[in-house]
Amino acid sequence: MATMIIEGDRTKAASGKTYEVHNPATGDVVDEVPAGGPADVDKAAQAAAKAFATWSKLPSNQRREILHKAAQHMLSKVEEIAVLLTREQGKTLLESRLEARRFGENIGWFADLADKIHGQYVRLPDLTTYGLVVRRPIGVCGAIVPWNFPLTLAANKVAPAIAAGNTVVLKPASTTPLATLACIEALIEGGLPEGVVNVVLGQATGEAIVAHPLIRKIALTGSTPTGKKVMAKASETLKKVTLELGGSDPCIVLDDADLEGAARAISVGRFFNCGQQCLSTKRLFVQEGAYDGLMEKLVARASKLKPGNGLDKDSRMGPMHTETQRAEVEAQVKDAIDRGAKVVYGGERPTGSDYDRGWFIQPTILENVPDGARMWTEEVFGPALPVRKIKDLDEGLRLANDTQFGLGSSIWTANMAAAHRAVQELEAGYTWVNSIVIAHDELPFGGTKQSGFGKEHGVEAFLQYTEEKSVVYGGI
Ligand code: NAD
């Protein structure tokens, strides 16, 4: 049985309760884990506060070295962690390997910033004094993570937090705790001091983290409704919050676009991770002259994405993560079809004995999806893509921005003026121009509108795990 990790100890829940983690491809039990609650969060927060006293005072070059060593050790275990991730999450082994590697790389990327915390010297009118602006770590940070990219999204929070000298109470999604535990275990084996990262498990631990008085900042990746609840609760103790929430990213393809490049990017953008991505091409707007050519290429790509158990070598798309998640996407697709949409590819579950026990679904492409359909108004968190023909860029931009969300966006065109206009006018935290939808470590990533606020990735994320303090030195 797996355990939580609190102050380096492998612990059961205070209540003694447990629950099972199931494989989305087979329904088999992968492991039994503790169902933690407020008492466990309290213990973890106390442990993190204790560790903060020493971790935050460590010379920053030592912190950098410790993190690099721990990350290297974790990276030596990518293969076994990837198998665990596929078994609990469902994604293909290729996707799991990429994600497990990203975890270690992300720790390394932020480790390099650990000794580059800069402040300011400020001249003051009284020359017997001067001012400084210094940056200090915040304290204990809570990290709350969803199930779609358990490792990437945990690393996005843990890595900048600990590199800046904070300590963490981390809560994975209740259905995907195992690979995360393995990563943190590997960091500790590789030299990360006990108590710097503590992992609590179970649904009830999220709210307890947000409420806990010792925790000073919350970073949540999750749905928009969860973000609203977390923000409201965090206001009671005035915690800082970073909210990475839902999205419904538009992609505009104009007549002059490189259609091969666009088809590849859209296919990866919509079908990678069985479509369960926050940054993803979720609404496609194609100019009339490019429409038929692009659709042909998209269908050709979708037809190669064989669904299957993520551990099978020939699977190109794992199952959806849960039965509820699949039912939600199927209901959104049905709503579009009932309103008159045409299925261009997929639209059903794959059939055959290989698919009987898991939450499999086909990659799906729909056209003529009418205004008001759920696929346009809601986030579609699965491999189904609504496509719409547009006359020009004006129409594309109007439709693209007609959403409560503002996470990612993209445009494909050879026209620099059109690209420039899209960059200026798309209401989103990220715009890709003629480029595959991949978030880069170097660029701050986060949403606008109801996709949240605050940044992950980049120097910006690192600085958000520090607080500025002004200092006046007198008596000179
Ligand atoms: P979710 O909101 O249901 O859960 C996310 C995490 O929050 C889980 O660990 C959950 O246990 C916890 N949680 C739920 N209610 C809570 C509460 N009241 N207080 C504290 N914690 C609580 O989301 P999900 O279904 O696991 O993930 C899918 C969603 O995440 C989608 O909307 C997706 O777009 C979004 N997402 C966003 C990003 C991004 O970076 N913007 C990335 C990935 C996923």
Residues whose N, C-alpha, C, O or C-beta is under 5 A from the ligand:
A	BS01	NAD	I144 V145 P146 W147 K171 P172 A173 S174 Q203 G206 E207 V210 T221 G222 S223 T224 T226 K229 V230 E244 L245 G246 G247 Q277 C278 S451
